Amino acid sequence: MSFWVGLLWLLEAVDTARDHRLDQYGIVPRQVGELADVIPASFMHFGYDHVAANSVPLLVLGFLAAARGLSRFFAVATFIIVASGVGVWLVAPANTNTAGASGLIFGLFGYLLVRGFVDRKVLDVVVGVGVAVLYGSILWGVLPTDSGISWQGHLFGLLGGVAAPFVFRRS
């Protein structure tokens, strides 16, 4: 997860050095060509404050989600990123540009809440309860309260995260 977050910071440094040209890899809704940006958008941010706000939750939630295996983690993360990005593409206001790791963060939150119950692992249920206590207040982020924040990415990331334990259920 340190590498992942480091990559986000490196990309933001490159973006800043290149006059924010990487911002074009955000998602502009309902333009077919923008579907190619669903995955890259989750690695792009609109400034250092944006990437800073996502770094600690991504480190913590990503570490907890990856603790049960990297191959499952990468599959879950990809699933969440696609769910969040496609949701943004379908629902966000026209002529907006959405980027950032917060859809993944909301998805990992939802995944960790549900994973223990689906896999029937007591330790994972305990982790989910701890995550709910520590990060439960992020659920306010799925409400359309700030026009500069993509509640759509948050909501669809969360939904993807809740669905992921069922899709990637351990037998």
C-alpha positions as CSV (number, residue, x, y, z in Angstrom):
1,M,0.0,0.0,0.0
2,S,3.0,2.3,0.6
3,F,4.0,1.8,-3.0
4,W,0.4,2.5,-4.2
5,V,0.2,5.7,-2.2
6,G,3.7,6.7,-3.3
7,L,2.6,6.2,-6.9
8,L,-0.3,8.6,-6.3
9,W,2.1,11.2,-5.0
10,L,4.5,10.7,-7.9
11,L,1.7,11.1,-10.4
12,E,0.6,14.3,-8.7
13,A,4.1,15.6,-8.9
14,V,4.3,14.8,-12.6
15,D,0.9,16.3,-13.1
16,T,2.0,19.5,-11.3
17,A,5.2,19.7,-13.3
18,R,3.3,19.2,-16.6
19,D,0.8,22.0,-15.9
20,H,-1.9,19.5,-14.8
21,R,-2.1,17.8,-18.1
22,L,-2.7,14.4,-16.4
23,D,-6.1,15.8,-15.2
24,Q,-7.4,14.9,-18.6
25,Y,-7.5,11.3,-17.4
26,G,-10.4,12.1,-15.1
27,I,-13.8,10.9,-16.0
28,V,-16.1,13.2,-18.1
29,P,-19.6,11.7,-17.9
30,R,-21.4,10.0,-20.8
31,Q,-18.7,10.5,-23.4
32,V,-17.9,7.0,-24.7
33,G,-14.2,7.7,-25.1
34,E,-14.0,8.6,-21.4
35,L,-14.8,5.0,-20.4
36,A,-11.1,4.3,-21.1
37,D,-10.3,6.7,-18.2
38,V,-12.3,4.8,-15.6
39,I,-9.2,3.1,-14.2
40,P,-6.6,5.9,-14.6
41,A,-9.0,8.4,-13.0
42,S,-8.6,6.6,-9.7
43,F,-4.9,7.3,-9.7
44,M,-5.2,11.0,-10.6
45,H,-5.9,13.8,-8.2
46,F,-6.6,17.5,-8.4
47,G,-3.7,18.8,-6.3
48,Y,-1.6,17.8,-3.3
49,D,-4.5,18.5,-0.8
50,H,-6.6,16.0,-2.7
51,V,-4.0,13.3,-2.7
52,A,-3.1,14.0,0.9
53,A,-6.8,13.6,2.0
54,N,-6.9,10.2,0.4
55,S,-3.5,8.9,1.5
56,V,-4.0,7.8,5.1
57,P,-7.4,6.1,4.6
58,L,-6.1,4.3,1.5
59,L,-3.0,3.1,3.4
60,V,-5.1,1.9,6.4
61,L,-8.1,0.4,4.5
62,G,-5.9,-1.0,1.7
63,F,-3.6,-2.7,4.2
64,L,-6.5,-4.3,6.0
65,A,-8.1,-5.4,2.8
66,A,-4.8,-6.8,1.4
67,A,-4.0,-8.7,4.6
68,R,-6.0,-11.7,3.4
69,G,-4.1,-12.0,0.1
70,L,-2.8,-9.8,-2.6
71,S,-4.4,-11.5,-5.6
72,R,-7.8,-11.2,-4.0
73,F,-7.1,-7.6,-3.0
74,F,-6.1,-6.6,-6.6
75,A,-9.2,-8.2,-8.0
76,V,-11.4,-6.5,-5.4
77,A,-9.7,-3.1,-5.9
78,T,-10.1,-3.4,-9.7
79,F,-13.8,-4.3,-9.3
80,I,-14.3,-1.3,-6.9
81,I,-12.5,1.1,-9.2
82,V,-14.6,0.0,-12.2
83,A,-17.8,0.2,-10.3
84,S,-17.0,3.6,-9.0
85,G,-15.8,4.9,-12.3
86,V,-18.7,3.6,-14.3
87,G,-21.1,5.0,-11.7
88,V,-19.5,8.4,-12.1
89,W,-19.6,8.1,-15.9
90,L,-23.4,7.3,-15.8
91,V,-24.6,9.7,-13.1
92,A,-22.2,12.6,-12.6
93,P,-23.3,16.0,-14.0
94,A,-22.4,16.7,-17.6
95,N,-19.2,18.6,-18.4
96,T,-17.5,17.7,-15.0
97,N,-14.2,15.9,-14.6
98,T,-13.9,13.4,-11.7
99,A,-10.7,11.8,-10.5
100,G,-9.2,10.5,-7.2
101,A,-8.9,7.4,-5.1
102,S,-11.9,8.2,-2.8
103,G,-14.2,5.8,-4.8
104,L,-11.7,3.1,-4.0
105,I,-11.5,4.2,-0.3
106,F,-15.3,4.1,0.0
107,G,-15.3,0.7,-1.7
108,L,-12.6,-0.7,0.6
109,F,-14.6,0.5,3.5
110,G,-17.7,-1.3,2.3
111,Y,-15.7,-4.4,1.5
112,L,-14.2,-4.6,5.0
113,L,-17.6,-4.1,6.6
114,V,-19.1,-7.0,4.7
115,R,-16.2,-9.4,4.0
116,G,-16.3,-11.1,7.5
117,F,-19.9,-11.9,7.3
118,V,-19.7,-13.3,3.8
119,D,-16.5,-15.4,4.4
120,R,-17.8,-16.3,7.9
121,K,-14.5,-15.3,9.5
122,V,-14.7,-13.9,13.1
123,L,-11.5,-12.0,12.8
124,D,-12.8,-10.2,9.6
125,V,-16.0,-9.4,11.4
126,V,-14.0,-7.8,14.2
127,V,-11.9,-5.9,11.6
128,G,-15.2,-4.7,10.0
129,V,-16.5,-3.4,13.3
130,G,-13.2,-1.6,13.9
131,V,-13.4,0.0,10.5
132,A,-17.0,1.1,11.1
133,V,-15.9,2.7,14.4
134,L,-12.9,4.4,12.9
135,Y,-14.2,5.4,9.5
136,G,-18.0,5.2,9.8
137,S,-18.3,9.0,9.5
138,I,-17.2,8.8,5.8
139,L,-20.6,7.6,5.0
140,W,-21.7,11.3,4.9
141,G,-19.6,11.5,1.8
142,V,-22.2,9.6,-0.2
143,L,-24.6,12.5,0.2
144,P,-24.6,15.4,-2.4
145,T,-23.5,18.1,0.1
146,D,-20.5,19.7,-1.7
147,S,-20.6,20.4,-5.5
148,G,-16.8,20.0,-5.6
149,I,-16.8,16.4,-4.2
150,S,-18.0,13.4,-6.2
151,W,-20.6,11.8,-4.1
152,Q,-21.3,9.7,-7.1
153,G,-17.8,8.2,-7.0
154,H,-18.2,7.6,-3.2
155,L,-21.6,6.0,-3.6
156,F,-20.7,3.7,-6.4
157,G,-17.4,2.8,-4.8
158,L,-19.2,1.9,-1.6
159,L,-21.8,-0.2,-3.6
160,G,-18.9,-1.9,-5.4
161,G,-17.2,-2.6,-2.1
162,V,-20.3,-4.1,-0.6
163,A,-20.8,-6.3,-3.6
164,A,-17.1,-7.4,-3.9
165,P,-17.2,-10.0,-1.0
166,F,-20.0,-11.8,-2.7
167,V,-18.3,-11.7,-6.1
168,F,-15.0,-12.8,-4.7
169,R,-16.3,-15.1,-2.0
170,R,-14.0,-17.8,-0.7
171,S,-15.5,-21.2,-0.8
